Amino acid sequence: MVNMGGEAERVGSRVAKLRKLAGWTQHQLAARAFISTSLVKQVEQGRTPPSAAFVASCAQALGVEVQDLYGVNPEENVTELHSEIADIGELREALHSFDDPQPTGKPLTGSSLRKRLNSLEQRRRAQKFSDLALSLPGTMHQLFAYVDRTASGTEEGEIARAMLHDAYRLAANVGRHFRHADIAAVASERHIFLAPYTGDPLRAALSDWHRSTYFLQNGRYSAGNRLLDRAIAGVEQESRSPKANGMAAQLHLRAAVMAARGGDGARADDHVREARRLVSSGCEPTPYQNTDASELNVAIHWCAIPVEMYDGSESVNRASKLAIVDRTRPERVAHHHIDQARAWFLHGNRERSLTELNHARRISPQQTRMHPSVRETVRAIAEADRRATDTLASFARWAGIRV
């Protein structure tokens, strides 16, 4: 029998513990979480890795946060603990200094600030979040000062606020990546408020896309679907420009995941088809920073929909028809391999599941090490094999997972 490093480490064991504290049977939890009793049993026993939808549904039913079931501690996700905490603190301070900025050096022009933001976005895409956390606070202080120097309602003022909108979205990404919920929440509220003052009506939809992350991660699929439906309708009222098409495609891809996690696979596939149509009809593949309305991203979502529905066989079948390769987007490609690791496990091929995890590791190491699905898949492989192979043990040591 594999030593799983303590029952408290698995999502399934946390679910079982909280369920028993509530005095519920597995059937009662399943009824309250709108999932099957057999799935509850399999996850509690470690025989099936839990999906994000499963974790969100159980957290909602048990009255806890999703991160409580994952056992997430923000400090555990930092590779250079002391320096990273200091960087996060500076970002938090910068967010709260919007009315009292303290920029260092000479004031930057709008073009210089745009170059800085583009450089920060490149770091995000390369998964260099430590560098991003270090550099973003200084840029935000400069942006606050620049916005103060520009008049609202003018073209320069709208451009300034659009750049600040991008900076807030980057800050929200850093907060979510390192699981500092307060930073993510403050930054999200700010970019939602700021969107109407950027002179770009599509930025309201962009903020809605970011805003839908909360509903997705916390299992509030009905509210998330309503938000995305409104955002899609709003974009459709704008001009059918390549930029609008790109934003609409991004919204449809998010809506596809929302529908799949809510149990509606047909609706999810409809959203993917519409995103594919928009992409093929001509759209900007990156209408805004941190958006991806590309053929590659459509393909990744098409493969992800079945695994969200616990249909590993269909997911690996779809993936077999595609080549998901792009060195410029390690986050997206690694996420695909993480999804495929779970798909292959559900399909019954644990060796291929581990191969997919190692693919993800090579492409985006930090993301793979931190992703909760990776930890649960590794533990499920170990539980299913009842022994730790050398390859599995090596991966687990690298990821800090005890098997």
N, C-alpha and C positions, 0 to 999 in steps of 0.2 A: 504494500500500500504506500502511495506517495505521501510524504510529509508535506502538507499544504502550508506549513509555516504558521499554523494557528487558524482556527475557524473564523476568527474575527476579520480575516483579510479578504474573504470573498463576499461579493455582493449577495450571493444566495444565502450565506450564513447570517448576514446582517438582516436580510428580509425575514428569515426564519425566526431570528431572535425577537425582532420587533413585532412580528405576527403573534408570537406566543405571549409577549408582554401585553398585547391587546386582547388576548384571550380568544383569538380567532383560529379556526381550522384553515387548512390550505384552500378548501372550497370557499370559505367565507371571504378570505382575502381575494381570491380569484373573482368572486362576484362583485366585490367592491371596486376592484381595479379593472374590471371588464376584460379579463384575460382568462385563458383556460386553466383549469385546475392541474391538468397534466404538465403545463408549462411551468407553473409555480413549483411543482414537485421536482421537475427536471433541473430548474435553476437552483433551487435550494440544495439539491444534492450535488451540484457542481457538474452535472452531466451535459448541460447546455449553457453556452455563454449568453448572458442576458443582453437583449438589445437595448438601445437607448430608450425606445418606447416602453419596454417592460420596466426599466428602472424608473422612468418618469411616472408611469401609472401606479406602481407600488408606492413610490414616495408620496404621491398625492393621496392615495388611500390610507396610508399610515400616518399622514400628517407630518412628514419630515421633508427636508430638502434633498434634492437629487444628490448633491455632493456628500450628504451624510451616508447614503447607501454605498457610494463609491469609496467612502472613507478618505476623502480628499483633504489634505492639509496643504495650504498654499506654499509653505516653506519647503515641502517635499518636492515641489516641482521646479526648484531653482538649482541650477547646476553650480553656480558660484554663490553660495548662500549669503555671505555677509555683504559682498559688494552689490548683489542683486537686490537685496532688501533695501539698501541705501538708495539705489536707482528708483525703485518703486516709490519710495518715500518722496523723492524729488518730483516725480510725476504727480503724485497726489497733491503735493504743495502747489505745483504749477496750476493744476485744475482749479484750485481754490483761490488763485491769485489773479483771476480774470479782471478784477477792477483795480488791481495794484500790481501791474507787471513789473518785473525787475530784469529787463533784458541786459545781457552783457555785450560789450563792444558797441560799435556804431550801429545806428538803426539800419535795418535791411530794407531794400526795395522790394516791390511786389515780385519782380522777376527772380530776385535772389531767393525769396521765400518759396516760390514755386519750385525752384531747383532743389531746395532743401527737402521739400515735401516729396518730390519725385525720388530723391535718394532714400528717404525714409521708407517709401513704399517698396522700393527695390529690396530693402532689408527685410521687410515683412514677407515679401514673396519668397525670399531666400530662407525664410524661417530663422533669421538672425534677430530674435526677439530681445536678447540681452542688449545688443547694440541699439536696437530701436528704443528700448526703455531708457537707455543712457542718453540718447541724443534728442528725444522728443521734448523733454521739459524746456530746454533752452529755446527750441523753435516755437513752442507755444507762448513763451514770454514775449518773443519778438512779434508773433502774430497778434497778441493782445494789444501791444503798443501800436502796431500797424493799423489795426481796425480803429483804434482811438483816433488816429491821424486822418482817417478818411470819413467823408460824410455819408451817412446812410441815404439811400435812394440814388446815389450817383453810380456810374458804371464802375469806378475804382472801388467804391465802398462795397458793391455787390461782389466784385472779384475778391476783395479782402475777406468778406464773410464766407464766400465759397471755400477759400483756402482754410479758414478756421474750421469750417464744417468737415473738411477732410482730416484736419488734425485731431478733432474730437473723435472721429471714427477710428483713427489709428490708436488713440488712447483707449477707446473701448476694446479694441482688439488686444492690446497689451494686457488690460485688466482681465479679460476673459482667458487669455492664454495662461497667465500666471495665477488665475482663479482668485483674483482680488475683486470681489463682487462690488464693493463700494466704488472703485475706480470705474468699472464697466458701467455701473448705473448712472453715476454723475455724468460721464462723458456721453452716454446715450441720451440722457435727458437734454443735454446741451445741444447736440446736433439735431435732435428732433425740433427743438425750439427755434434753432437758427435757420433751418431749411427754407422757410418762406421768405427770408430776407437776403437770399443769395442771388435773386434775379433769374433763377433757373427752376421752373416748376417741376422738373423731373427729380430734383433733389429731395422733395417731400416723399416721393416713392422710394428713393434710395434710403432715406431714414426709416421708412416703413419696413423695408427689407431687413435692415439691421435690427429694428425693433421686434421683428417676428422671431428672432433668435430666442428671446425669453419664452415665448409660447411653445416653441419647438422643444427646447431643452427641459421644460417643466410640464410637458404633457397637456398643455392647454390648446388642443388642436382645433376645437371649434372657433375659439377666439382668434387663433392664428390664421385660420382659413378665411374668416371674415375680413381681417386686416389685409391679407394679401389679395383677396378678391376686390376690395375697394381700391387698393394700390394699382392693380392691373387695369381696372376700369378707368382710373384717373390717367394712366399713361396712354390708354387707347384714345382718350379725348384729345391728347396732344397730337402734334404732327407725326406722320408715319416716317420719321427720319431714321437714319441708321442708328443714331444715339438712342432714340425712343424704343426702337426695336430691340436694341441690346439690353436696355433696362427692363423691358417687358419679358424678354427671355430669361433674365436672371430671376425675376419674380416668379415665373412659371416653374423654374427649377426648384426654388425654395418651396413653392406650393406643392410640388410633386412629393418632396420628402415629408411635408406636413401631412399630406393625404395618406401616404404609405404608413406612417407611424400611427395614424388614426385608423388604420385597417381597411382603407379604401384603395386597393391596388389598381382598379380600373381607372379611377379618377387620377391617380398618380401617373399612370401611363399616358393619359390624355394630356396632362400638363407637360410631360416630357415631349410628346409629339408636337405640341404647340411651340415649345421652345425650339425644337429642331426646325420647324417651319420658319420661325422668325430668323433663326441663324442662317438658314439657307437662302432666305429672301433678301438678305443683305442687312447686316447690322454691325455696329462697332463692337468688336469682341471684348473690349475693355472700356465701356462708356464712362466709367469713373474708377478711381482707385479702389482696389479690393473688390472688383467685380470681374466676372469671367463668363461672358456669353459666347463661348467658343464651342466648336464642334467637339473638342476633347471633353469639355465639362458636361455637355449634353450626354455624351457616351458614358461618362463615369456615373452620372445620375441614372441612366437607363440600366446599368448593371447593379446599382445600389438598391433600386426599388424592390426587387424580389427578396433580397437578404433582409431588408427591413420587415418583410412579411414572413420571415423564417423559411423562405423557399430557397435554400442554398443551391439546389440543382438548377433551377431556372437562372439564378444569378451567374453560376459558372458557365452555363450554356451561352448566355448573352456575352460574357467576357471572352469566350473562345472565338467569337466572331470579330473581335476588335484587337487593335494594338494600341495600348494606352502608354504612350511614351512622349515626354516633353521635359527636357532638362531645365527649362526656364520656370517650371511650375512644380517644384518638389512637393509642396503641400498637397496639391490636388492628386498627383500621381501616387504619392505614398498613402493617401487616404483611400484610394482605390484598392491598393494592395491590402490594406488593413481590412477593408470590407470583404475582399476576396478570401482572406484568411478565415474569417467567420463563415463565409459561404462554403468553402471547402470542408470546414469542420462539420457543418450541417449536412453536407453532401456525403460525409462519411470517410473523407480522406484526410487524416490528421497529419500525415507526412507533407502533403501539399499545402495544408494550412500553415505549417511552420515555415515552409519555403516562402510563402507569400509574406509572412511576417519579416523574414530576413530580407526580402526585396524592399519592403518598406523601410527597414532599418538602414539599408545602404542609401536610399534616396533621401530620407529626412530623419536622421537619428533622433534628434530631440523630440520631434513630434511623436515618433513611434514609442519612445521611452515613456512619454507622459500620457499617451492615449489610454483611457480606461478600458476601451474595448480590447486593446492588446493584452492587458493584464488578465482580463477575464477569459480570453481565448486561450492564453497560455495555461491557465489553471485548469480549464476544461480539458485541454489536451492531456495534461498530466493526470487528471482524475480518470479519464477514459483509458489511458494506457496502463494505469496502475504502476507505472515505473517512470523514472526520469531518464530518458536517453541522453547520451552525451550532447547531441545537438540541441535538444530542448534545454538541458541544464546550462549549456553555454549561453543561449539566448536569455534565459531567465536571470542568470548572474549579471549579464550586461544591462538588462532592464531593471534590475533591483527587485525581482520577483522571487520569492522563496517557493520552491517546489520540492 
